[in-house]
Amino acid sequence: MKGFKITFSILLFVSVIFTACKSDDNNDTVEDPRAENLKALGTSARDILSDETYKSLTVELAYTNNQKPSQQSINAFKAFILERVNKSGGVNFVETVVTNQPGAPFTIAEIRDIETNIRTQYTVGDNIALFVYFASGSSDNDTDTTVTLGTAYQNTSVVVYQNTLITITADETNPDILPLLESTTLHHEFGHILGLVNIQEDDIHPAGVHEDLDHPKHCVIEDCLMYFEASNLGKSQVEQMIERLKQRANVPQFDTELCLADLQAKGGR
């Protein structure tokens, strides 16, 4: 297997809430129905985790027939979310099959445009909605020696570069490796959606105790899901990563005293 530097990425930006005029005859305006889903990364962590504002959660998984994630990783993601959130109205999962999107490799701007075209679930009333797109192409950040596996880029939006995951595990004979890589990517990026680590500068721990100051927005604990090596592997480490997945046979978890404590402080389980 060729060596790659593997990257999960996060994207921080300031969002704008758009309004559109109802008519030219009055000053009434109507908010863009997507407004609650166009905010900066990490700003909806408490809304997703707690029951304070939103009583239920809808998670949309969008993919093509050829790039559908394994049922194993879909089931694992459902269990992962249910274990962390407090929603008296429950959690609903919606799977949306879409066509292949042209233009790969994709910029994040293009991923946002794709989301606008294919996303069907938005935050309405007391239900908050999340969106995960399993892209049929790669990221334009990729180079000859690096690949991006996923990116959390808005308060409720994640892209997983499914085609890339399939490509880098193509030579593996163990059928569990792709689902484990899918889950690791998805869970890690969802951790960033939940504000980990210190995305909004609101971590409950003192500086340097939780966030790795040498690798910002990641955890200092090696075995944690949010550790930087879960997101950035050097060329010589790729095969080691695959080997660790084989040996562990499971996805890394949140560190109890740091990441999990931070989530619980925001109303999670």
N, C-alpha and C positions, 0 to 999 in steps of 0.2 A: 504494500500500500504506500502511495506517495505521501510524503510528509507535508503537513500544513500547519500554519499557525491558525488556531481556531478561535474565533471571537464571537461572544454574545455581546451585543451592544445595547446601550441605552441612549436615548435622545432627549435632552432637556430643551424646552423651548417655551416661549411665552405665547399663549394662545389668544386669539381675538374672538369675542362673541359677536357674531354678525346679526344684523337686523335687516328686515326688508319692509318697505312701506306697504300697507294694505291698499292704499289708494292715494291719488294726488289731491283728494278733496278734504282730507283731514290729517291730523297729526298722529293718528293711531299707528303703531308699529306692531309687528309680530316677530317674536324671536325665532331664529333659525331652530327648527326642531332638533338639530344635532348639537345645539350649544352646550349642553351638559356633557357631551362626549368630545369636546374640542378643547379641553383644558390641558394644562401642563402635567407632565409625568409625576405621579406621586401625590397629586392634590386630592385624589378621591380615595385614598387609602382607608380613612375612617368610614367613609360612606359605603365602601365595599365590605369592610370587615364587620361593622357594627349594625345594630338594629335601630339606631337613633333617628336617621332621616329616611332611609330606604328599607322597607320591610322585606323585600324580596330581591332576588338577583337573577338575571338572565344572562347566560353565557352562550354566545354564538360562535360556532366553529365552522369556518368557510374553507372549502377545499375543492379541488377538481377530482374527477373520478380516478385519474391516473396518479394523483398525488395525495390521496387520502391517507392520513396517519393511521397507524395500526389501531385496532380495537383495544389492544392491550394498553396503549398509551392514552387513548381517549378515556377508558375506564379509570386509569390511574389518575388522570387530571380531575375527573369528577370527584373521586375520593379525596384528592388533595384539597380541592376547594371546600368540600363539605366539612372537612376536618378543621378548617380554619375560620370560616365565617359564621356569624350569628345572624340568621335571617328567619324570623318567625313565620314569614310568608313563604319560605322555601326557596330552593334554587332550581331554575329551569334551564335545561340544556337544549339548544337548537342547532341542528346540523344543516348547513346550506351547501348544496353542490353547485359549483360555478364552472364556467368555461375557462379554458386556458387564457391567461391574460398576455397580450403581446408586449414586446418592448424590453424583455429581460436582457441584461441585468438591470435591476430596478433601483432607482434612487428612492429615498424615503418620500420625497414629494410625489413620485409616481405611485408608491404604495398607498399614500393618503388618497390619491385620486381613485385608485382601485377600490379602496374601502368605501369611498363615497358612492361608487357605482354598484357595489355588491352587498354592502351591509344592510341588513333588514331589521335589526333590533337596536333601538335607542332607549335612553333613559326617559321614562315617562311616569308621572305621578310618583308613587312610592316604590317603583321598581327601577333599579339601576342595571344597566346593560354593559356587558363586556364583549369585545370582538377579537377573535383570533383568526388570522388569515394564514393558511399554509400555502405559501407561494410556489408556483410552478416554475419559478426561475430563481436566479441567484441575486445577491446584492452587488451593486456597482462598486462597493468598497473592496471587493475581493481582488486579490492579486495572484501572481503565479505561486506564491507561497502562503497566502492567507485566505481564509474563508470566514464569512460571517454566518452564524447559524440562526440567529434570531435578534430581534430588536423590539424593545418596549418604547413606543414613540409618542404616546399621548396618555391621558389619564385612564382610558379604558381600551387601549389598542395595542395589540401585539402582532408582529409578523414573525412566522417561523419559515425559514427558507427550506422547505421540505425537499425540494429537488436537490439541494446541496447535501442534506442529511443522507438521502438515498445514494448519492454519488460517492460520498466518502466511506460508506459502509458496504459498497457494492461487492467487495472482495471477501467480506466476512461470511463464514459458513454457519456461524451461530445465529439463528433466527431472532434471538432475543436482543442482539446488539442494537439494531435500528430502533425498536421500541424504547429501549433504555436511553438512547441518545435523544429521541424525540421528547421523552418525559423530562430529561435533565434540562434540555433547552427550554421547554415550555414552562416548567416549574421555576426555573431561574428568572426568566423574563417576567413571569407573574409576580415573583418576589419584588422586582423593581416597580411594578404597578402598585404594589402594596407599600411602596415608599422605602424599601430596603436597597442599599443601606444609606440612610441619612440623605435620601434624594432631595427632600425639602428642608434640609438642615434642622430637622425636628427630632433627631434621635434622642432617646431618653438617657443614654449613657454618656459619660464625659468624653471629650475628644480623645481619640486614640484608643479607647477601651473597646469599642465595637467596630467602628469604621477603620479600615486599614488605610492609614494616611499615605502610605506609599502606593496604594492602589485604590484611589477614591471610589466610593459608592459600593464597596465590597467588604465582606466580613474578614476579621482577623483569624478566625478559626479554620484550620485546614480542612476539617471534615464537613464543614457547613456547606449547604447548597449555594450560599452567596459568597463563598470564597473566590478570590480572583482567578485562581487556577481552574475553576469550573468554567471560566469564561475566556481565558486567554492562554493558550498553550503554544509553546515554541515548536518549531519544526521537528525536533527530535523527541518531543513529548507526545505526539499524536498516538503512536502505537502503544505508549504507556497508558494513555487515557483509555483506549479500547480495552487493553488488558485489565485495567482497574474495573471497568464496567463488567467484564466477564467474571472477575473475582468477587466483586460486590454483589452482583446479580440484583441490585436495587439502585434506586435513585438517592443521591445525598439528601439529607433532611436539614431543616432549619436548626441551628444551634439553639438549645433550650434557654440558656441564660442570657443570650444576646438577641439574636434575630426573633426568636419566638416571644421573648419578653417584650420586645419593641412592638410586635403585632398585637399582643394582648393589651398593651397600653393604649392602642388605637381601637379597642373594642372587639378584637378577634378572640378566637378560642386559644 
